[in-house]
Amino acid sequence: MSSPLKVRWTDDPAAYLDRVEQFLTAHPVEHSVLLTTAHRSVAAPVTDSVWMWVELDGRVVAAAQHTPPHGAYVSLAPAAASEALAAGFVDLQRALPGVGGMRADSEAFGCAWRQLTGTEVSEALARGVYVAAAVRHPKGVPGRLRPAVPTDADLVQSWSDAFHAELAAQHLPSVDVRPRVAQGVVSLWDLGGQPVSVAMVSPAYGGVCRVSLVYTPPEQRRRGYAGACVAALTEQELLAGNRCMLYTDLANPTSNGVYQRIGYERVRESVDLRFSVTG
C-alpha cells in the first residue's frame, strides 16, 4: 500500500513560501531558521538549493530545505514525515553534510538517512532555544546600542569572520554580512565612539525575530558588553511588538548564563547532526 504522505519540492523559495509559510508561522520559534532562510533566498537566491515539504490529505505536515554548503534543515514533523523528507532528498541524490532542526525531528531524519544511505550519523552541536518576553538590563555596563552604518561594514565582517573561525569545529561557514548592515539589521554596542560588541536580528516572521551573530572581540570580553548589547536589542524588538529568540551552544555555560540573566528562558533544544560515509 502506498503511503498517504506526498513529498513535494521546488528550487524556487518563493513558491515554497507560498505553500508552506502558513504551516511554518504556526510555530515561528521552532521554524525561525526555515522562515528566515527562505525569505532571504527570495531576495538572494542560493545556487542549487532545494525546498521541500510533505503533504497529508492536501495539508502541509512537514518542511525542509537544503541551501549548500549548509546541511538540510527540517521543521517540526511527525516521525513518518521526517522519514519521508529524508527519502525525498535521497531520491534527489542530494549529498547532505548533515541536518539540523529541533532534536526529535532532526534525529528522526538522521535515523532515516542512515538506514537509507548507510551514512554514519553523529551529533555535531546541541543548541538551547531561548525566548524572551521581558528584559533585565545588566547593571553598570557603559556604552549604548546603535545601528551599524555602512562605514562599520568592514569591521562587522571581520568580526563575523572571527566569530565563525571560533566556531570552526561546528562546521559553520562564514557568510558575507555586509549586505545585512545595509539592511539595518546589525547593531553595535558603542563605547564612546568605539564599537566593542555586535549582534544581528532577523526580520520578524510570525511575530518572532531571532538574535544572532553575538560577538565581542577577545580584548573586550568579560566586561558585560555582549549581554548589554543583546538586552538593548531585545528590548527594542519587544517594544516593536515582536517576540525575541536566540540559539545558544549548550556546551557553553557562560553564554547560556548571560542570556538567562537578561531574561531569556529556554523552551526547546535543537541539534545539528553530521553525516559521514563509513568504510
C-alpha positions in Angstrom: 0.0 0.0 0.0 1.4 3.4 -1.0 2.0 6.0 1.7 -0.6 8.8 2.1 2.3 11.2 2.6 3.2 13.1 -0.6 6.7 14.7 -0.9 6.9 17.9 -2.9 9.8 20.1 -3.8 10.9 23.1 -5.8 14.0 25.1 -6.5 12.0 28.3 -6.1 11.9 29.7 -2.5 9.0 32.0 -3.3 6.9 29.0 -4.5 8.0 27.2 -1.3 6.8 30.0 0.9 3.5 30.3 -0.9 2.9 26.7 0.0 4.4 26.3 3.5 4.5 29.7 5.1 1.2 29.3 6.9 2.4 25.9 8.3 5.8 27.4 9.4 4.4 30.5 11.1 2.1 28.4 13.2 5.3 27.6 15.2 7.5 30.6 14.5 10.1 29.9 17.2 10.9 26.4 16.0 10.7 27.4 12.4 12.7 30.7 12.6 15.6 29.4 10.6 13.4 28.0 7.9 11.5 31.2 7.5 14.5 33.5 7.6 16.5 31.5 5.1 13.6 31.1 2.7 12.7 34.8 2.8 16.4 35.8 2.4 16.8 33.4 -0.5 13.9 35.0 -2.4 15.9 38.2 -2.5 19.3 36.5 -3.0 18.8 33.0 -4.5 21.2 30.2 -3.3 22.7 28.1 -6.1 21.5 24.5 -6.2 19.0 24.9 -3.3 16.1 22.6 -2.7 12.9 23.5 -0.9 10.8 20.5 0.2 7.6 19.8 2.0 5.3 16.8 2.9 1.5 16.8 2.4 -1.1 14.6 4.0 -4.6 14.8 2.5 -3.5 18.1 0.9 -2.2 19.7 4.2 1.4 20.5 4.8 2.7 18.5 7.7 6.5 19.0 7.4 9.0 21.1 5.5 12.7 21.2 4.9 15.4 23.0 2.9 18.9 22.4 1.7 21.0 25.5 0.9 24.6 24.4 0.2 27.1 24.5 1.7 24.9 24.0 4.8 23.2 20.7 5.7 19.5 20.2 5.4 17.2 21.9 8.0 13.9 20.3 9.0 10.7 21.5 10.6 8.6 20.1 13.3 7.2 16.9 11.9 5.6 13.5 12.7 8.3 10.9 12.6 6.9 9.4 9.3 7.0 12.8 7.7 10.7 13.2 8.7 11.4 9.9 7.2 9.6 11.0 4.0 11.7 14.1 3.8 14.9 12.0 4.1 13.7 9.7 1.4 12.9 12.8 -0.8 16.5 14.0 -0.5 17.8 10.6 -1.3 15.6 10.4 -4.4 17.1 13.8 -5.5 20.6 12.4 -4.9 21.5 15.2 -2.5 24.9 14.9 -0.9 23.9 16.2 2.5 26.7 17.0 5.0 24.2 16.9 7.9 20.8 18.0 9.2 19.6 20.5 11.8 16.3 21.2 13.5 14.6 20.6 16.8 16.1 17.5 18.4 13.3 14.9 17.8 12.8 16.0 14.2 16.5 16.2 13.3 17.1 12.8 14.9 14.2 11.2 13.1 15.6 12.5 9.8 19.1 11.4 10.7 17.9 7.9 11.6 16.1 7.5 8.3 19.1 8.9 6.4 21.4 6.3 8.0 19.0 3.5 7.1 18.6 4.7 3.5 22.3 5.6 2.7 24.4 3.7 5.2 25.9 7.0 6.3 27.3 7.4 9.8 25.4 10.0 11.9 27.0 11.8 14.8 25.9 14.8 16.9 27.9 18.0 16.0 26.2 20.6 18.2 23.3 20.8 20.7 21.7 24.2 21.0 19.3 25.7 23.5 16.4 27.6 22.0 15.6 30.6 24.2 12.7 33.1 24.1 12.4 36.5 25.9 9.2 38.0 26.9 10.9 40.7 29.1 14.4 42.1 29.5 16.6 42.7 32.6 19.4 45.1 31.6 22.9 44.3 33.1 23.8 47.0 35.6 26.9 49.2 35.4 27.8 48.4 31.8 28.9 51.6 30.0 28.0 52.3 26.4 24.9 52.4 24.2 23.3 50.4 21.4 23.4 51.9 17.9 22.7 50.6 14.4 25.7 49.6 12.3 26.2 52.0 9.4 28.0 51.5 6.1 31.3 52.7 7.4 31.1 49.9 10.0 30.6 47.1 7.4 34.2 46.0 7.1 34.6 45.9 10.9 31.4 43.9 11.2 32.6 41.5 8.5 35.9 41.0 10.2 34.1 40.2 13.5 31.7 37.8 11.7 34.7 36.0 10.2 36.3 35.8 13.6 33.1 34.5 15.1 32.8 31.7 12.5 36.5 30.9 12.9 36.0 30.3 16.6 33.1 28.0 15.7 35.1 26.1 13.1 34.6 22.8 15.0 30.8 23.3 14.5 31.3 23.4 10.7 29.6 26.8 10.3 30.8 28.5 7.2 31.4 32.3 7.2 28.9 34.5 5.4 29.0 37.9 3.9 27.2 40.1 6.4 27.9 43.5 4.8 24.5 43.5 3.0 22.9 43.0 6.3 24.5 46.2 7.6 22.9 48.0 4.7 19.5 46.3 5.6 19.7 47.8 9.1 19.6 44.6 11.0 23.0 44.8 12.6 23.6 46.6 15.9 26.7 47.6 17.8 27.4 48.3 21.4 29.3 51.6 21.3 31.6 52.8 24.0 32.5 56.4 23.5 32.6 56.0 19.7 34.3 52.7 19.7 32.3 49.6 18.8 33.0 46.8 21.3 30.3 44.2 20.6 27.9 43.3 17.8 24.6 41.5 17.4 22.2 40.9 14.5 18.5 40.4 14.4 16.4 38.8 11.7 13.2 40.3 10.4 10.1 39.1 12.4 8.1 36.2 10.8 5.1 35.1 12.7 5.8 37.8 15.2 9.2 36.3 16.1 12.7 37.7 15.4 15.9 35.9 16.1 19.1 37.4 17.6 22.3 36.0 16.1 26.0 36.9 15.4 26.6 37.9 19.0 30.3 38.6 19.2 32.8 40.6 21.3 36.5 40.6 20.3 38.7 38.9 22.8 40.3 42.1 24.2 36.8 43.5 25.1 35.4 40.4 26.8 34.2 39.8 30.4 33.0 43.4 30.7 29.3 42.7 30.1 29.2 44.3 26.6 27.5 41.3 24.8 24.8 41.0 27.5 24.1 44.7 27.4 24.0 44.7 23.6 21.6 41.7 23.4 19.4 43.1 26.2 19.1 46.5 24.5 18.4 44.9 21.1 15.9 42.6 22.6 14.1 45.4 24.3 14.0 47.3 21.0 12.3 44.4 19.3 9.8 43.8 22.2 8.8 47.4 22.1 8.1 46.9 18.3 5.7 44.2 19.2 7.9 41.2 18.4 8.9 38.2 20.4 12.7 37.6 20.5 14.5 34.3 20.4 18.1 33.1 20.1 20.1 29.9 20.0 23.0 29.0 22.3 25.7 26.4 22.3 24.6 24.1 25.2 28.3 23.2 25.8 29.0 26.9 26.7 27.6 27.5 30.1 28.9 31.1 30.1 26.7 32.3 27.2 23.7 30.3 28.4 24.0 32.1 31.8 24.4 35.5 30.2 21.1 35.2 28.3 19.2 33.8 31.2 20.3 36.7 33.4 18.9 39.2 30.9 15.5 37.5 30.6 15.7 34.6 28.1 14.1 31.3 29.0 14.9 28.0 27.4 11.9 26.5 25.6 13.4 23.9 23.3 16.6 22.0 22.2 17.8 21.8 18.7 20.6 19.6 17.3 22.9 19.6 14.3 23.8 16.1 13.1 26.8 15.4 10.9 26.8 12.8 8.2 29.9 10.9 7.1 30.4 8.0 4.8 31.7 4.8 6.5 34.2 2.4 5.1 
